[in-house]
Amino acid sequence: MAFRIVANCTNCWACLPLCPHEAIRAATPHFEIDTARCTECAGDYADPQCASICPVEGAIVDSTGQALNPPGSLTGLSPEFLTLPSTP
């Protein structure tokens, strides 16, 4: 049970101080979550603290690869609207 931070993380530092188990660390090219320390905030908070503050949709994923803040969740825009039309 652990989350991962993926490539679209912007290293904004918002999540780092919120992690109750100090599982998040600065790394290159983006932040990382120490899977041995991450509890997904179970027993500490109702919601994962890293995802609750993350301003980047899709930057934090669960163990199955599902984004905790999927595209459209923070902006209210549907994912279809965010997709650029293809050019002929």
N, C-alpha and C positions, 0 to 999 in steps of 0.2 A: 504494500500500500504506500504509494508515493506519487507525487506530481513531478512533472518535468517542465522546464522552461525551454521553449524552442526558438528557432532562429529569428523570428520576427520581434523578439524582445529588443527594446531600445536602450536597455541599461539605464532606466530613468531613476532607479534607486527607491521607488515608492514601496516596493514589497519588502526590501531588506530589513528595516526596523520593525516590521509587523510580525514577522515569523516568531511564534512563541518558543520554538526549539532551535532557533538560529541555524536552520537547515539551508538557508539561501546564502550563496556566496558570490562575490563579484568574480567574474571570469571573462576570458576572451574567447569568442567574439560576443557572447551574451552571458547573462547570469546563469547560474546552475543551482539545482536543488540536490542536496546530499540525501540520497534515498534512504540511507540508514537513520537519518534524523527526522525525516518528514513523516508526520503522523496524519497529514491532511487536516490538521487541527481537531481531529476527533477527540472528544472529551474536554477540549479547551474552549472551542467556539462553535456556534451553530453553522457558520460558513467558513470556508478556508480563507484566511486573512490575506494571503498573497493574491488570490483571485478577486477578493472584494475591493482591493485598491488598484489593481492593475489597469492602466488606461489603454492597453493595447489588446484588441480583440484577437483571440487565438494564440496568445503568447504562452499561456500556461495550460498544459493538458494533463488529463488523468492517466492512469496506468493503461487504459485501452486506447489512448490517443485522442480522446474526445476533448475539445477545447472547453475550458471552464467558462470562458467568455467568448462564445462563438461569434462569427461575423454577424453583425447587425444587433447584437445584444446590448451594446453600449450606445449605439447611435439611434437605434429604433428603426433603421433601414433594413429592408429585407435583403438577404444575400443576393437575390436575383438583380436587385437594383445596383448592387455594388460591382457586378460583373460588367466589364467593358464589352461593348458589342464587337464582334469580329468584323474585320474589313474584308471586302471581296478581293 
